[in-house]
Amino acid sequence: MRKVVFIIVLLFSVFRAVSAQLLNGTNLPIMIITTDAGAPITDSQKIPGTMKIISNPAGKRNYPSDQDNPSNLNYTGRISIKIRGQSSQYPDKKQYRITTLLSDDYTKNNVSLLGMPDHNAWVINAMGFDTSFVRDYITYNLSRQIGEYASRTAYCEVIINGDYRGLYLLQEKIKADANRVNVIPIGFNDNSSEALTGGYITKADKTGGDPTAWIMLSMSGAVQNYIHVLPKPINVTDAQNDYIRGQFQYLAITSSDNNTSVTDGFPAVIDIPSFVDYIIIEELASNCDAYQYSTYFHKDRNGKLRAGPVWDSDLTYGNDLFLWGLDRSHTDIWQFSNGDNEGSRFWRDLFNNDKFRCQLSKRWNELIQPGQPLNLASIKALIDQTADSIREAVTRNDSHWGINDQFQKRIDDIKNFLGKRIEWITTNVGPYSECSNVPVPPLVISRIMYNPPSSVTPLKSDDQEFIEITNIGDEDADLTGIYFSGTGFVYQFPANSTIKAHSSLLLASNSSAFIKRYGFKPFGQFTRNLSDTGQSLVMVDGFGNVINKVSYSASSPWPDANGNGKYLQLNDPASDNSVPQNWVASNLELFDEQNIPSDLGLWLYPNPVRDILRIQCGSEIQTIYLYDVSANLLLTIPVNSHTLDLFMGHYSPGMYLIRALTGNGFVTKKIIKQ
């Protein structure tokens, strides 16, 4: 008996050694996982272990023996690991969920793996149903390229307990984080007022052991389960459940009623650009699980409900669970009306709404143009580049798992599928002429205080942030429905609010702190804080038509307004604010243009001005001061009259400030020199 046991152990050891030797060297990173005492990994509980990731500089090969050299390691440390997935557990090649830990085996350890931002929650994707091994990678990358967050990824080859497991995709798990799903994590006590409004992450999916929070119906009456991700199902309160469910129900009702009002229709509750982008990515891939399973949504505090991020894209680009007799990913069908996994009815209702569909068509036709992410040539280049990078590892993986080695054919099939798919969508998505040139108000982001110094006042630095919006038009602008799209910065203008012609308003991160610092009340208070390193601010109307967009940075060539008491100031509001050279770093004191007292009324015309500026005031003007946008005093003129004609012809185009000393005090206004 002992001899039999010895032979079995010997054969098992030989098998493991031979298996590990399949990987002698690779162009990809190598992930080596060893569970404590070689314990088997299950789907029931996390198993402790260690992980090493071998990753030499680009262009150098990686070898299993490099695990003994710290300079070759991207990561070495403790983890916990378990099998993840539901139907994806069917293949022998399992996928895993890992948590990086400190040495106490309890405290989560936020680390950067293979260049991805720090976190502790990761997925090792086996791509068990995708023998091309590129579908998830391509879909996630395309989603990020069009401006939406999707899990970052890195290919690697994996050895577990000495057993070579093949080619895997390390990727970020969907979590609330500034570098992932950028929402404020809602807490257990956030049950009223603004705190109740977010942030949430919700998914439509199989239950998989998690309780169903509520159900909705598809167009055919099929049941769709909704599950809380943030907060976790065990932590969600009744108030939180009712609130987020109410957002989905509001969407369902208003989309069914074709209510397109920006104040009480579906545009009032959802971020239309994110829903458009989600549909585009899922339909491009013809994802037969889209809308029904692994369909995520998120909502930030005070923000709108957003679709995404995309997830689980293996049954795409013509692939399906063929071993179970399924074949649903086709080039000539909309997946929200495929007669199978259609998801909640609101998806089809949105598509059938003329205004929403117009936005969808416009965005699609923009993205497929030459040089754009969804142009067929661009996608093919990405696929070829990806396939070349993993080709060597695919050969080892296929040999290990007994997969018929026709890798290039599998890649060519995807490219051929995409050619037909893009053509079909372009033909069937409908016209977009009605929304191709939608008039938007001439509003410009003209000042950005993104990193105030904390040493100037007792106030916290973040509480002194502000942005300025300027109306460069000749008429007052209606702000109803206007908001900031995207994540990380949240503000929606109140219905029926306006901004005067050639006037500005200020939005602050903390109204109370702003009043203490600047002496007057801002127009509104935004949620979250501006990034100290840079971010995109995208101001849109209720349907997502871009009014103004600026992507500022704390780095050159942007002016230095980083923690030094200055803010970014657009030199000329009529100039292109996407160009760093059109901005200056200014410390000019702020004033309230929207609420200048009538007894200090100061009239400047014409504004914008070319030559002569007429200055007129209800009370006698004692002195006029002219400043440039950087608060440099250019001119001082004694007046002692109610009017003054000021020659501006010899000044450069841009923004200037007129400060008048009257018998009733100082009053300041901006002028634009053309």
Secondary structure, 3 states (H helix, E strand, C coil): CHHHHHHHHHHHHHHHHHHHHCCCCECCCEEEEEEHHHCCCCCCCCEEEEEEEECCCCCCCECHHHHHCHHHEEEEEEEEEEECCCHHHCCCCCCEEEEEECCCCCCECCECCCCCCCECEEEEECCCCCCCCCHHHHHHHHHHHCCCCCCCEEEEEEEECCEEEEEEEEEECCCECCCCECCCCCCCCCCCHHHHHCCEEEEECCCCCCCCCEEEECCCCCEEEEEEEECCCCCCCHHHHHHHHHHHHHHHHHHHCCCCCCCCCHHHCECHHHHHHHHHHHHHHCCCCCCCCCEEEEECCCCCEEECCCCCCCCCCCCCCHHHCCCCCCCCCCHHHCCCCCCCHHHHHHHHCHHHHHHHHHHHHHHCCCCCCCCHHHHHHHHHHHHHHHHHHHHHHHHHHCCCCCHHHHHHHHHHHHHHHHHHHHHHCCCCHHHCCCCCCCEEEEEEECCCCCCCCCCCCHHHCEEEEEECCCCCEECCCCEEECCCCECECCCCCEECCCEEEEEECCHHHHHHHHCCCCCEECECCCCCCEEEEEEECCCCCEEEEEEEECCCCCCCCCCCCCEEEECCCCCCCCCHHHEEEECCCCCCHHHCCHHHCEEEECCCECCEEEEEEEEEEEEEEEEECCCCEEEEEEEEEEEEEEECCCCCCEEEEEEEEECCEEEEEEEEEC
